[in-house]
Amino acid sequence: MFLTKAKIMNSSATISYDKKPSTPAEWASFWVDSTIRYLKKAEMAENDAHSSAEYLRPLFLETGCHPRNISLDTLQRFLANVKRETPKSIDAVARALTVLYRKVSEKYPEEAQSRNGAIERFLEFTPENLLARFDEQLRLRHFSRRTLSNYTGSVRRYLDGLGRAPGEDDKHEIETHILDLRDNHKLAPRTVNGARAAISFFYHNVLAAPDAVNAVPRMKIGKDLPNVYGQGDIEKLLEAVTNSKHKLVIMLAYGCGLRLAEIVALRPTDIDWDRGVIRIHGKGSKERDVPLDQCLAEPVRQHLAANPGLKYLFEGSEKGEPYPPRTVQKIYDHACEKAKIQRKGGIHSLRHSFATHLLEQGVDLRQIQVLLGHSSIKTTQIYTHVSREEISKIRSPLASIMAPKKGGHL
């Protein structure tokens, strides 16, 4: 109970009272004055004590209660706002709060300890520290370079928006972030789910707080059919490219059904000339062999003969460094433009075309699964829905009605 006489400071006057503070303004001024006294006893200069304590006034005005009853969430949110709006004052604010709660601990040790703990955690929190631990956990599991980059970018964006130390009660904050990605950043559900997976890994393996994200639902993804070129368009595409290296990029993308990341990762040492196969370093650090057809073998030989000593099959201006993925995508884009064919998505559509055309040639679906590096046959089965040959065999039920009848016509 605060029944001692105290001075209440506000912007317009100094007020004396002989009873417990009853309004938020009175509570705020009482605790600002109290903090000033505590800071002075801690041998802080008077001007510094006044300025440090005044930083706490918005917190006391908002809460209007004893400091021991200020919730941990409110305390962290206040600190986050200070760091965002006046970052140079965060040390003074933390010092004032620490001294205040040291005094509070004389009567309420448990409450003061938990709040001082929250202040310490906030000061220790930096996205870089957490992301370093996150990176370590990803590398321990030998995730691919692309996954490292995507996951780190997703978690960094989340932490920047959170603006405070993450904790086990962040379900609402995670849901808000997920909706922001969809509604404001206009990301596709599949991309949003990728960000959710990164945040989930972070809470599970860095914070050991899986409950924060387990209840956050994944977004429903529509099952769009892959875009596929006819073989005539593939022929036009190859004829349009005159640069031999660029043409080989297109040939391998379509002729072996490669992903963009797999193209840039190709090395001369991945080619087994005796067996006639190429070792592909696929998604999720999985490897597979694909056949090096005779129609591809000679162009690859010519490319290597003209460019000896390559570390990667396709290198740009910097020797020993692979083509940037964006460069490969531009090669494909320019080829589509020059061939004057309707572009059906990114270079990944050549992989879709590879799988669909093999199916139309009668290649077994499980063999196609192996060539594509799919873990599940269900992923490969989508190509049965776009196979032109299979679809053309199906007769409409209208045909039986419209067929000529014996003894006359309809």
Secondary structure, 3 states (H helix, E strand, C coil): CCCCCEEEECCCCEEEECCCCCCHHHHHHHHHHHHHHHHHHCCCCHHHHHHHHHCCHHHHHHHCCCHHHCCHHHHHHHHHHHHHHCHHHHHHHHHHHHHHHHHHCCCCHHHHHHHHHHHHHHHHCCHHHHHHHHHHHHHHCCCCHHHHHHHHHHHHHHHHHHCCCCCCCCHHHHHHHHHHHHHCCCCCHHHHHHHHHHHHHHHHHCCCCCHHHHCCCCCCCCCCCCCCCCHHHHHHHHHHCCCHHHHHHHHHHHHCCCCHHHHHHCCHHHEECCCCEEEEECHHHCEEEEECCHHHHHHHHHHHHHCCCCCCCCECCCCCCECCHHHHHHHHHHHHHHHCCCCCCCCHHHHHHHHHHHHHCCCCHHHHHHHHCCCCHHHHHHHHHCCHHHHHCCCCCHHHHHCCECCECC
